[in-house]
């Protein structure tokens, strides 16, 4: 259908590149602590377990504020709320550079200032990612979602592919103007968030009905198509916000996302230290660290499109998580740097290949405020792995002196997520019925009620 193709091409070109840039900066500011640790841990006298706790405590704050933030976004509109999020996280990400100064001012230890700023950063950023996912459900019909979320979430591996060498290079500014390299890293990488906050206010559009950059026929088609899909979902079952938050399927999807995130963040925060132990310079560490993420970048686009073609979700998620767990477990038993990086690159395919497909699962049966709340619940519960993964890695490293046992722990979390995906009740008919080439309801839709 020519109108559909033209409309979706314009929507994709307008929204996706800009949102990729926003998430690129968000993710870089979230995980650059892993590179800062190459200098910061010694400067602040942080043990591996203290660093892991501080890196992960971000997600505890994220957990408590995620759902309220996403409900406020649904109420006030994505444009204003996302701009607010980006501005506040930019300020706090830059404040990480001044931990020693804040320690002297407050009388707190360096570790406690580190913990406090990571908590505040979690509060500030809460709602950004699920808000964008909710925004994409407003703009993209079901059959486009896995690939579009894959394009958007490609910012995760992309931020490491590009950001790792940059972060490694910024550490070489050590001593410039009286600041350490890790301080320069925080300051320079925080600045784009403040600039993009203004860009969000000027550029983003809340919903298709407001898209004056679309032609009249394009806007009318998209509004009608999204309304048709919403009516279909709600004719099968309409959920309130509270029903969505405590729905068993939402809790199961959160468990899947927990397993995926445990592999992702547990590895992301410690990978620079694992690679640095090969005897590389900071700049070399940045380039080598990016290798699993290059594979992950390809996986996000390829595996998401593969899932969209068949509208099959569960097995695509489970297969990817098994690959992730297998690669991480293999890396735990390998000492050769080349073989270890090959195993971790295989893991990168699974870690990042599953992520965009996970986000098609709640959008298949929720809409409106229930979708905003349900997506935020999945993200907040699943992101608790962002605390437990790094903390477990740090604690095990201090206890054993190596990363092997910690990597096996992450692999186990990935297998739990894979099992949850296979056991999940997910009715593909809800998405199949959204295909505009299918005008009549199919028989399978009736069993979607739950």
C-alpha positions in Angstrom: 0.0 0.0 0.0 1.7 3.2 -1.3 0.2 5.5 1.4 1.2 3.3 4.2 4.8 2.9 2.9 5.1 6.6 2.3 3.7 7.5 5.8 5.9 5.0 7.7 9.0 6.1 5.8 8.4 9.7 6.8 7.6 8.9 10.4 10.7 6.7 10.7 13.0 9.3 9.1 11.6 12.0 11.4 11.6 10.2 14.7 14.1 7.3 14.8 17.4 9.0 14.1 16.7 11.8 16.6 15.6 9.3 19.3 18.7 7.2 18.6 20.9 10.2 19.3 19.0 10.9 22.6 19.3 7.3 23.8 22.9 7.2 22.7 23.7 10.0 25.1 21.5 8.6 27.8 23.1 5.2 27.7 26.6 6.6 27.5 26.0 8.7 30.6 24.6 5.7 32.4 27.5 3.3 31.7 30.6 5.5 31.2 31.2 4.8 34.9 32.8 1.6 33.7 35.5 3.5 31.9 35.8 6.1 34.6 36.5 3.2 37.0 39.9 2.6 35.3 41.1 5.7 37.1 38.3 6.7 39.5 38.4 3.6 41.7 42.0 4.1 42.7 41.5 7.9 43.1 38.5 7.5 45.3 39.7 4.3 47.0 36.8 2.2 45.9 36.9 -1.6 46.1 35.3 -3.7 43.3 32.3 -4.5 45.4 31.9 -0.8 46.4 32.1 0.2 42.7 29.6 -2.5 41.7 27.2 -1.4 44.4 27.5 2.3 43.3 27.2 1.4 39.6 24.1 -0.7 40.3 22.3 1.4 42.9 21.3 3.7 40.0 18.7 1.1 39.1 17.2 0.9 42.6 16.2 4.6 42.3 15.2 3.9 38.7 12.9 1.1 40.0 10.9 3.4 42.4 10.5 6.3 40.1 10.0 4.5 36.7 6.2 3.9 36.8 5.3 7.4 38.2 7.5 9.1 35.7 6.0 7.2 32.7 2.4 8.0 33.9 3.3 11.6 34.1 4.7 11.4 30.6 1.5 10.0 29.4 -0.4 12.8 31.1 1.8 15.8 30.1 3.2 14.6 26.8 6.5 13.1 25.7 8.0 16.3 24.5 8.0 18.2 27.7 8.7 15.3 30.0 11.6 13.8 28.1 13.2 17.3 27.9 12.9 17.5 31.7 14.5 14.1 32.1 17.4 14.9 29.8 18.2 18.3 31.4 18.2 16.9 35.0 20.3 13.8 34.1 22.8 16.0 32.2 23.3 18.1 35.3 23.8 15.1 37.6 26.0 13.2 35.1 28.4 16.2 35.1 28.3 16.4 38.8 30.0 13.0 39.0 33.2 14.8 38.1 33.2 16.7 41.4 32.9 13.7 43.8 36.1 14.7 45.7 35.0 18.3 46.1 31.5 17.3 47.2 33.0 14.9 49.7 35.0 17.7 51.3 32.0 20.0 51.3 29.6 17.6 52.9 32.0 15.6 55.1 30.8 12.4 53.4 33.2 9.7 52.2 34.0 9.6 48.5 32.1 6.3 48.3 28.9 7.7 49.8 29.0 10.7 47.5 29.4 8.3 44.6 26.4 6.3 45.8 24.3 9.4 46.3 25.0 10.8 42.8 24.2 7.5 41.2 20.9 7.4 43.1 20.0 10.9 42.0 21.0 10.1 38.4 18.6 7.1 38.6 15.8 9.3 39.8 16.5 11.9 37.1 16.6 9.4 34.2 13.6 7.3 35.4 11.0 7.2 32.7 13.2 8.0 29.7 13.5 4.6 28.1 10.0 3.3 28.8 8.7 6.8 27.8 10.3 6.4 24.4 9.0 2.9 24.0 5.5 4.1 24.8 6.0 7.0 22.3 7.0 4.5 19.6 3.8 2.5 20.2 1.8 5.6 19.5 3.5 6.1 16.1 4.2 2.6 14.8 1.7 -0.1 14.1 2.4 -3.6 15.5 4.0 -5.1 12.5 6.8 -2.4 12.5 7.6 -2.4 16.2 10.3 -5.0 16.7 12.4 -3.5 13.9 11.8 0.1 15.0 12.6 -0.6 18.6 15.7 -2.4 17.3 16.7 0.7 15.4 16.2 2.8 18.5 17.9 0.4 20.9 20.8 0.1 18.5 22.0 3.2 20.4 23.0 0.8 23.2 25.7 -1.0 21.4 26.4 2.1 19.2 27.1 4.1 22.4 29.8 1.6 23.3 31.2 1.1 19.7 31.7 4.9 19.4 31.8 5.8 23.1 34.3 3.3 24.3 37.2 4.7 22.2 36.1 8.2 23.0 35.9 7.4 26.7 39.3 5.8 26.6 40.8 8.8 24.9 39.2 11.2 27.4 41.1 9.5 30.2 44.3 10.7 28.5 43.3 14.3 29.5 44.5 13.4 33.0 46.0 16.5 34.7 44.6 19.1 32.2 43.4 22.2 34.1 43.8 20.4 37.4 41.3 17.7 36.6 41.8 13.9 36.4 41.0 12.1 33.1 37.9 10.4 34.7 36.6 13.9 35.7 37.0 15.2 32.1 35.1 12.1 30.9 32.1 12.8 33.0 32.0 16.6 32.2 32.4 16.2 28.4 30.0 13.3 28.0 27.3 15.1 30.1 27.2 18.2 28.0 25.2 16.8 25.0 22.3 15.8 27.2 21.8 19.5 28.2 21.8 20.5 24.5 19.5 17.8 23.4 17.0 18.7 26.1 16.3 21.9 24.1 16.2 20.0 20.9 13.5 17.7 22.3 11.3 20.7 23.1 11.7 22.1 19.6 11.6 19.0 17.5 9.6 16.1 19.1 5.9 15.6 18.4 3.7 14.0 21.0 1.2 12.1 18.8 0.3 11.5 15.2 -2.7 13.8 15.3 -0.2 16.7 16.0 2.1 15.7 13.1 1.8 18.7 10.8 5.0 17.6 9.1 2.9 14.7 7.6 0.6 15.2 4.7 -3.1 15.3 5.5 -3.7 11.9 3.9 -0.7 10.4 5.7 -1.8 11.8 9.1 -5.3 10.7 8.6 -4.2 7.1 7.7 -1.9 6.8 10.7 -4.4 8.1 13.2 -7.1 5.8 11.8 -4.7 2.8 11.8 -3.6 3.3 15.3 -7.2 3.8 16.5 -8.2 0.6 14.7 -5.4 -1.4 16.5 -6.3 0.0 19.8 -10.0 -0.8 19.4 -9.0 -4.4 18.5 -6.8 -4.8 21.6 -9.5 -3.4 23.8 -12.3 -5.5 22.3 -10.3 -8.6 23.4 -9.5 -7.2 26.8 -9.2 -3.6 28.2 -6.8 -3.1 31.1 -6.7 -0.4 33.7 -3.4 0.9 34.9 -3.5 -1.2 38.1 -4.5 -4.3 36.2 -1.6 -3.8 33.9 0.9 -3.3 36.7 0.0 -6.6 38.4 -0.9 -8.6 35.3 1.0 -12.0 35.4 2.1 -11.6 31.8 3.7 -8.2 32.7 5.5 -9.8 35.7 6.7 -12.7 33.4 8.0 -10.2 30.8 9.8 -8.3 33.6 11.5 -11.6 34.6 12.6 -12.1 31.0 13.9 -8.5 30.9 15.7 -9.1 34.2 17.6 -12.0 32.8 18.5 -10.0 29.7 19.6 -7.0 31.7 21.7 -9.1 34.1 23.8 -10.2 31.2 23.9 -6.7 29.7 24.8 -4.5 32.7 26.9 -7.1 34.6 29.1 -7.3 31.6 29.0 -3.6 30.5 30.2 -2.2 33.8 33.1 -4.6 34.1 34.1 -5.3 30.5 36.6 -2.4 30.4 38.3 -3.9 33.5 38.3 -7.4 32.0 39.8 -6.1 28.8 42.3 -3.8 30.5 43.7 -6.9 32.3 44.9 -8.1 28.9 47.7 -5.6 29.3 46.3 -2.9 26.9 46.4 0.9 27.1 43.2 2.8 27.9 42.7 3.7 24.2 43.3 0.1 23.1 40.9 -1.1 25.8 38.2 1.2 24.3 38.6 -0.3 20.9 38.6 -3.9 22.0 35.7 -3.4 24.4 33.6 -2.2 21.4 33.8 -5.6 19.6 30.9 -7.4 21.3 28.8 -4.3 20.8 29.5 -4.2 17.0 28.1 -7.7 16.8 25.2 -6.6 19.1 24.4 -3.7 16.8 24.0 -6.0 13.8 21.9 -8.5 15.9 19.5 -5.8 17.0 18.6 -4.9 13.5 18.7 -8.3 11.9 17.0 -10.3 14.7 14.2 -7.7 15.1 13.4 -7.7 11.4 13.5 -11.5 11.4 11.0 -11.5 14.3 8.7 -9.0 12.5 8.5 -11.1 9.3 6.9 -13.9 11.2 5.4 -12.0 14.1 7.0 -14.7 16.3 8.4 -13.3 19.6 8.9 -16.0 22.3 11.3 -18.3 20.5 13.3 -15.3 19.1 13.8 -14.0 22.7 14.6 -17.4 24.1 17.1 -18.3 21.4 18.9 -15.0 21.8 19.2 -15.4 25.6 20.5 -18.9 25.3 23.2 -17.6 22.9 24.0 -14.8 25.4 24.3 -17.3 28.3 26.4 -19.7 26.2 28.9 -17.0 25.1 29.3 -15.6 28.6 29.8 -19.1 30.1 32.4 -19.9 27.5 34.2 -16.7 28.2 34.4 -17.5 31.9 36.4 -20.6 31.1 38.8 -19.0 28.6 42.1 -17.3 29.4 43.3 -16.6 25.9 42.3 -12.9 25.2 41.3 -13.6 21.5 39.1 -16.6 22.4 37.6 -14.8 25.3 36.6 -11.8 23.1 35.2 -14.2 20.4 33.0 -15.8 23.1 31.9 -12.4 24.5 31.1 -11.2 20.9 28.9 -14.2 20.4 27.2 -13.3 23.7 26.8 -9.8 22.3 24.6 -11.2 19.6 22.2 -12.8 22.1 22.3 -9.9 24.7 21.3 -7.2 22.2 19.3 -9.4 19.7 16.6 -10.1 22.3 16.1 -6.6 23.7 13.9 -5.0 21.0 11.7 -8.1 20.7 11.0 -8.1 24.4 9.3 -4.7 24.0 6.8 -6.0 21.5 5.3 -8.3 24.2 3.5 -5.8 26.5 2.5 -3.5 23.5 0.7 -6.5 22.0 -2.1 -6.5 24.6 -1.9 -3.1 26.3 -2.9 0.4 25.2 -3.2 4.0 26.5 -2.3 4.6 30.1 -2.2 0.9 30.8 0.5 0.5 28.2 2.5 3.4 29.7 2.2 1.8 33.2 2.8 -1.7 32.0 5.9 -0.9 29.9 7.3 1.2 32.8 6.7 -1.8 35.2 8.6 -4.2 33.0 11.4 -1.7 32.7 11.6 -0.9 36.4 11.4 -4.5 37.6 13.7 -5.7 34.8 16.3 -3.0 35.5 16.7 -4.3 39.1 19.2 -6.6 37.3 21.2 -3.5 36.7 21.8 -3.4 40.4 22.2 -7.1 41.1 24.3 -7.9 38.1 27.1 -5.4 38.7 27.0 -5.8 42.5 27.3 -9.6 42.2 30.1 -9.2 39.7 32.0 -6.8 42.1 31.4 -8.9 45.2 32.4 -12.2 43.5 35.5 -10.4 42.1 36.6 -9.3 45.6 35.9 -12.8 47.0 37.6 -14.8 44.3 40.1 -12.5 42.7 38.8 -13.1 39.2 35.8 -12.6 37.0 35.1 -16.2 36.0 32.5 -17.1 38.7 30.8 -13.7 38.2 30.4 -14.4 34.5 28.9 -17.8 35.2 26.4 -16.1 37.5 25.4 -13.7 34.6 25.0 -16.7 32.3 22.6 -18.4 34.7 20.5 -15.2 34.8 20.3 -15.3 31.0 19.0 -18.9 31.1 16.3 -18.0 33.6 15.1 -15.3 31.2 15.1 -17.8 28.3 13.0 -20.3 30.3 10.6 -17.5 31.2 10.2 -16.5 27.6 9.3 -20.1 26.5 6.7 -20.4 29.3 5.2 -16.9 28.6 1.5 -16.8 27.4 1.7 -14.7 24.3 -1.0 -14.7 21.7 0.4 -13.9 18.3 -3.1 -13.4 16.8 -3.3 -10.0 18.5 -0.4 -8.7 16.4 -1.4 -10.7 13.3 -4.9 -9.0 13.3 -3.1 -5.6 13.2 -1.9 -6.4 9.7 -3.8 -4.1 7.4 -3.9 -6.8 4.8 -6.0 -8.9 7.1 -9.5 -7.3 7.3 -11.4 -10.0 9.1 -10.7 -11.2 12.7 -9.0 -14.5 12.8 -10.1 -17.4 14.9 -7.1 -17.3 17.2 -8.0 -13.9 18.6 -10.8 -15.3 20.8 -8.3 -17.2 23.0 -6.4 -14.0 23.7 -8.7 -13.1 26.6 -7.1 -13.6 30.0 
